[in-house]
């Protein structure tokens, strides 16, 4: 089997039932937020619908009005510019980490559809968490940080305690360091 066929088989394996479910959730969330249908016909992939970037820019403007400009065009350069504009919005306004987003070619050339759908899920969580949208979000709830404030006395007390977890599972440090199997002098009883 050739390397290209291996890559295609690996890529195809990603698009199982889980991907179809995630894609369906992303499509329904986009339709809910944009208040219109995205269906271009039966069997049309979500990534094909998003390919020109105008729907993504419309989403960005729904989250933060006036944040991006999009242009409908059949020219690939303009379409990729729309996608790049949406990605820039996600990183600058929503503060979505770069590794949670996709690259322009992932969508435009359908290189990594799973990453595109996953990014839609991530954008939904960030937009809802930051209060830009009052809608449901996709996927697990984002973790929030909780700060712990310790007094100086508590910090000093913690320095003087002995952490017994570092000594092994049974009977503290003596069992780990001086068992018959680990006798430093080499004497076995």
C-alpha positions, 0 to 999 in steps of 0.5 A: 500500500502506498503512503498516500493511500495510508494517509487517506485511510487514516484520515477517513477513519477519523470521520466515523459516527462521532465526527458525524454527530459533532458535525450535526451538533455544529451545524444545528448550533450555527443555525441556531445562532445565525437564525437561518438554515445552512442546508445547501442540499442533502449530503452537503458537508458542513465544511463545504458550506463554510468553505468561502468563509462568509458564514464564519464571518457572519458568526463573528459579527453575530458574536461581536457586531462589526468585528469582521468584514466578509466579501462573497466572491468566487475567487479563492484568495478572497475566500481564504481571506474571509477564513483568515479574518474569522481565525484572527477574530477568534484569537484576538477577540475571543482569546481562543488558543491557536491549537484549538483552531484550524488553519485556513487550508484545513477548511479551504482544501478540506485537509482536516475537517475534524479540526474545523468542526472541533474548532466550531465547538471550541468557539461556541464554548468561548463565546458563551463563557465570555457572555457574547452569546446567550445560547447553548454551547457545544462540548464539555463545560470549560474549566474555571480557575479558582485561586487559593490564598494561603496565609504566611503561617500556613505556608510555613507550616506546609514547609515543615510537614513530611510528605509520606506519599514520596516514600512508597506504598507500604510502611513508609520509606524503610520498606522501600529503601531497606527491603531484602531486595535492595539491601545496600550491603548486598546481604540477603537473609 
